[in-house]
Amino acid sequence: MQASDFVYSARAARVVFGAGSLRHLEREVLNLNAERALILCSPQQRDVAEALAARLGARAAGIFDRAVMHVPVELATEARQLAKRLNADCAIAVGGGSTIGLGKAIALESDLPILAIPTTYAGSEMTPIFGLTEAGLKRTGTDLRVLPKTVIYDPELTLTLPAQLSLTSGINAIAHAAEGLYSREANPIISLMAEEGTASLARALPVVVAHPEDSHGRSQALYGAWLCGTVLGSVGMALHHKLCHTLGGSFNLPHAATHTIILPHALSYNASAAPDAMKRIARALGHDNAAMGVYELAKANGAAVALKDIGMNAAQLDRAAEIASANPYWNPRAVEYNAIRSLLQDAFDGAPPL
């Protein structure tokens, strides 16, 4: 692609970044012209939500603390109805991709503005992409209504994110950047963000694993996640995300761990079709091979590298390959059942990427 031949569409979002930036919460709610905020969280982060409610006082309309992976459509309906009953005029989603995804599901049919406060590196807060799971199948789509209007990035909120979850969440973020580099919508600005975001996370994640309390490492990881999330929100997804959506939505595998295991194999699958992107990914990782660079980053720091170790059953691989290849996302290399089945077998076994 020539530098003069591209389309770049910026996504409007207000970003407040920095240690202690949560102190600006009330200001940012008011900036949305909102008066009553429904706070969304997972059951595990109820304490964080209650602290936000205390900070907001009368501006907190209530707490919905049942966010779970892959956003079941029934749960989204229930949360949307609660927001209506409480007369909430904005939603604050604090947590990872599950909670922010729930906020998006509310916004999709209510136009309620979302203020996102990420506590992981998932990157969902920077995208207009939503996902809903119904009857065992995950449906994804893009709608600018679901893009959070404001994002508060406070690295202090990630200090309690367990080291291993930090690692897989960070590699999940790298996946966004990697696919952005070989997307058909790739452009020079997004490619710069992708490479910088990947490099920042590759430097930060080993530090976070070894020293979870290191504030500089946490800040660098969150900075990288912001850039990678911006990439995901600006260009299309390809094979890697299709595989992860299939494995998560249809087989209920943990989101970040699945991304961590699949990414090396998806990069290997696409390597011959996207050589320039692979060079940039490898350079950002400080490695001579993009796929092996991700695999070694995960394995050396203690992450699971096999689907069999995170709940996948060998008997499910045929069905997973069928779903992923039946209606594929655009991909630089053709998506074929036999090749995908082989990829999934390697990922199931935890073999190094071919």
C-alpha angles and dihedrals in degrees: 000000000000118000089240094054112075146088121230120190116187118214115222112232134139113233123197109187132181147077109296094014090133086083087077093061098110091045090053093048089052089047087063089056087244130144105176121045126193107210116217125199144142120264089257092058099048090117091056091050092050090052089053091049090052090050091052097042111182091006090070108092095184147300129265106193105176104091112146138175122293094010108255108225092233091057092049090053092050093050092047091052091050091052089053094048091050092047089235114178097191139017127224112208112197119182137035136321094301094060096040089048089055090052090052091051089055092048093048093073103019106039088228108161115242126218108195126205107184119204095178135046097251095119097213090128091071098052138079088215120118133185131199128182120214129165092354097306126103116221119197130191144159125244126155090219090074096053108110111248093215133021124196112200110193112170089200089071090061095056091091094048103113114252096244093047088049089054097050092041089053094049087049086058091049087055090061091054094043094055090044089061093059098032116124086236092055116137135175097263095049091044090055090051091047095053094043092047092050093048092049092051093044089056096041104044098067088049092050091049094048096039111021091178094057103120094195092053090048091049092050091049092051091047089053091047091053091053093045091048090052089054092052091050093051106047138032129276126240141188098319094058093043090055093047093047089051095048093044101040098039102032101026096234117166109273105227095037090052092052090050093053098042101044099076091050094046090051091049090049091053099036098102092046096049108032096155092053090049091053091053093047092049091048091051090050093048090239137114094233126045098209095045090044091060093041092052093044089056099041097042091054096047105262122145111258099186129074089216088066095057100049107283117140119217089227089063097059096086092052092046091053091049093052094045095048098039096072107009129184115242109285133179090237122047113263109234127178098231093048092047091048089053091048091052091049091055090047091048092052095043092236118163111264113271 
